[in-house]
């Protein structure tokens, strides 16, 4: 079977409502492959994957257990780099602990390759300041095991393009930085390089139990190294009105399914 994917990240726009409503606990289980890290998927409008044709960037993390749509219904997957491939392993459970033997492991080439109407290139072991989003459904005090844990890169400008299913259309970009002491997701709707005015889709202080607009609790925090890169100067926001705290729905954007699988 072929695998069509879109990346999931705090930065990206590839979340579905179904994914938000279900558990996606992280567990790096039993794969003697690469260390936990980010994987960058870049999409291009032409063969060869030249920089001038870059249209979209998405980050995946090797520790995230993702609920996805499979041909047989909902299932879970984790990704890892192995040799010349990005490997998708499927699981029956939201902790990615039990391999689904009915869904064989699938691979995608790391090198530039066609995927539907665009071309993709995959880079493993991408260095970025690593942030963590943890969510507890239904409130509480952000204690105990979260219902969802995801990782996001802090600092890099991530290019996105809208598309109509057959071609790329309007460019935009997204960046997560510290603004006024808050971990802030900035959306540049008129720029592909994080320049000029931006909108703030979410802003929350690190390591503070915060309530989103659905009544769920979430924590944003940092792990790993590179703390000095967290704070940087930013352009003035397009609006100074304080943003509503919207949790993962706003963080991910809800433009499309995170991953889609076709038989």
Buried (B, 14 or more C-beta within 10 A) or exposed (E): EEBEBBBBBBBBBBBBEEBBEBBBBBBBBEBEBBEBBBBBBBBBBEEEBEEEBBBBBBBBBBBBBBBBBBEEEEBBBBBBBBEEBBBBBBBBBBBBBEBBEEBEEBEBBBEBEEBEEBBBBBBBEBEBBBBBBBBBBEEEEBEEEBBBBBBBBBBBBBBBBEBEEEEBEEBBBBBBBBBEEBBBBBBBBEBBEBEEBBEBBBBBBBEEBBBBEBEBBBBBEBEBEEEEBBEEEBEEBBEEEEBEBBBBBBBBBBBBBBBBBEE
